[in-house]
């Protein structure tokens, strides 16, 4: 389909094999070659987007390795979020630009505490009557995710027994301080983005899939990367997408030997966490083993003393 040398482009006789309405549509935009040029441009854009968004697990983890090798990597994320909040706009009359900045902050904050897949994050619903998946019920904020929205909802033996996964937001160490900001976002900023939309997050341009990726990339570039000038500067750390938060959270727990907690946070099994998410080199495993022995094995009195 290449506009210059593609076989499809150079075979206009294929037009006659299409349904008449399609033939008429192609003729109306300038003919076969013009239609091929448009199709080629469209497919090229999709290919470019796929290369940007779809990376192998090893490539994704190598991009954020400068963060994963640090002790308690999630602490660096939380510090970057603290600095993010200090720069948030608090305008008397909120603008659309303000709303987008606040949405990015809330989006990343939820990812850092509850590392859901980006697809699940995009589909979270919110209603003023508190009947959405994000809701304030009896004074407690909670997030209720239907099993059908989880990628591995039926593959994971533990998950498939649950119709809905309920996550209590109130009372979480890293999330409690965010709750006033969440309520402010819902009251003043979200209505500017999605007046007639039931989703928690919205794209002003109508393409939330791209926007969710762009929010994570732009935030990490500005507040947690080798390019950061106002956030946490980490040499060698490149901007990263939303899925990398799953690696960060998993590695944070695993550094303390808490594989089961990491699996629960990601809603995965331990085997998947080991193979695809946690960065846990042998020297850390050995360090944990001997550290545990130091803490639990007490010297006994010598029988010869």
C-alpha positions, -999 to +999 in steps of 0.1 A: +000+000+000+031+023-001+019+053-021+050+050-044+059+013-048+031-006-030+015-035-049-020-025-038-015+011-049-002-001-083-032-024-088-062-001-094-081-031-109-088-042-073-113-013-071-138-032-092-138-061-067-152-038-039-189-032-031-204-004-052-208+020-023-171+016-015-162+022-051-182+054-051-167+066-019-132+060-033-140+079-065-154+108-045-120+113-027-099+113-058-096+077-069-077+046-061-042+061-055-056+089-033-075+063-012-043+042-008-024+072+003-049+079+030-050+043+041-012+041+042-010+073+064-037+060+088-020+026+092+014+042+096+000+062+125-014+031+141+019+013+137+038+042+153+014+043+182+017+006+188+055+008+188+053+035+214+028+017+237+035-019+233+069-029+247+082-062+260+085-067+297+123-067+296+123-034+276+098-018+300+118-027+331+151-017+316+137+018+310+130+022+347+159+001+360+176+032+375+146+035+398+141-002+405+176-007+418+171+019+445+159+010+480+122+015+484+115+028+448+079+037+456+091+063+482+107+082+453+073+082+435+056+095+466+081+123+470+076+132+433+039+133+439+044+156+469+063+180+448+037+177+421+010+188+445+031+218+456+029+231+420-008+225+414-029+255+403-056+267+428-073+292+406-105+310+418-120+303+384-106+269+372-096+267+336-095+237+313-057+237+315-060+236+353-084+206+351-060+187+329-031+193+353-053+181+382-065+151+363-029+140+356-020+143+393-050+123+404-044+097+377-008+091+387-016+092+424-041+064+421-017+044+400+011+048+426-012+034+453-033+009+434-014-001+402-043-011+380-037-017+343-042+014+322-072-001+305-089-006+338-080+028+350-095+044+319-128+025+325-133+035+362-167+052+365-179+080+388-214+094+394-225+122+416-251+099+431-223+077+443-234+047+422-202+045+402-172+023+408-155+051+426-179+062+454-181+077+488-203+053+508-210+058+545-181+083+547-156+060+532-141+063+497-139+030+479-132+016+445-152-014+432-138-031+401-159-057+383-141-089+375-150-084+338-127-053+337-096-072+348-074-087+321-068-119+341-102-119+359-110-154+347-075-168+343-065-161+380-080-188+402-085-164+431-099-136+411-124-156+391-142-164+424-149-127+429-175-108+409-163-075+422-129-065+437-135-038+464-106-016+474-110+007+504-093+040+497-099+057+530-074+047+557-045+038+533-012+053+544-003+067+510-038+076+499-054+093+529-036+126+522-049+125+486-085+122+495-091+160+500-074+165+466-096+138+450-127+155+463-115+189+450-108+174+416-143+158+415-160+190+426-142+218+406-121+203+378-137+171+365-169+188+355-148+209+330-136+177+313-166+154+313-199+170+320-219+142+303-194+114+309-196+086+335-159+079+334-137+092+362-111+104+337-118+120+304-099+133+274-107+168+261-097+155+227-119+123+230-090+098+230-084+087+266-063+057+256-036+080+242-041+105+270-036+080+298-002+071+283+006+108+278-003+117+313+021+092+328+049+100+303+046+138+308+043+135+346+074+113+349+094+135+325+086+165+346+087+151+381+106+117+382+132+112+355+167+122+343+150+153+328+133+165+360+142+200+371+113+206+396+108+170+409+130+140+418+160+138+395+172+102+389+202+098+365+194+075+336+157+072+344+136+078+312+100+089+312+077+059+316+041+049+309+013+038+332+021+001+331+056+007+347+039+016+380+031-021+383+068-029+381+076-002+407+050-013+432+059-050+428+096-043+433+090-021+463+072-050+481+095-077+469+125-058+483+111-066+517+104-102+507+067-096+505+059-115+472+023-122+483+016-086+490+031-076+457+008-102+440-022-089+458-015-053+449-012-062+412-041-087+414-017-113+399-003-146+412+032-148+427+046-166+397+036-138+374+051-112+397+084-131+397+085-135+360+072-102+347+072-075+373+095-075+402+132-066+399+148-089+424+184-098+417+201-125+436+222-102+457+190-087+472+176-121+479+208-132+497+208-099+516+172-105+528+180-141+538+210-132+560+192-101+573+163-123+584+188-147+601+204-118+619+170-108+633+156-142+642+186-164+652+196-155+687+229-169+701+224-197+727+245-199+758+275-222+754+272-255+773+308-251+782+306-217+798 
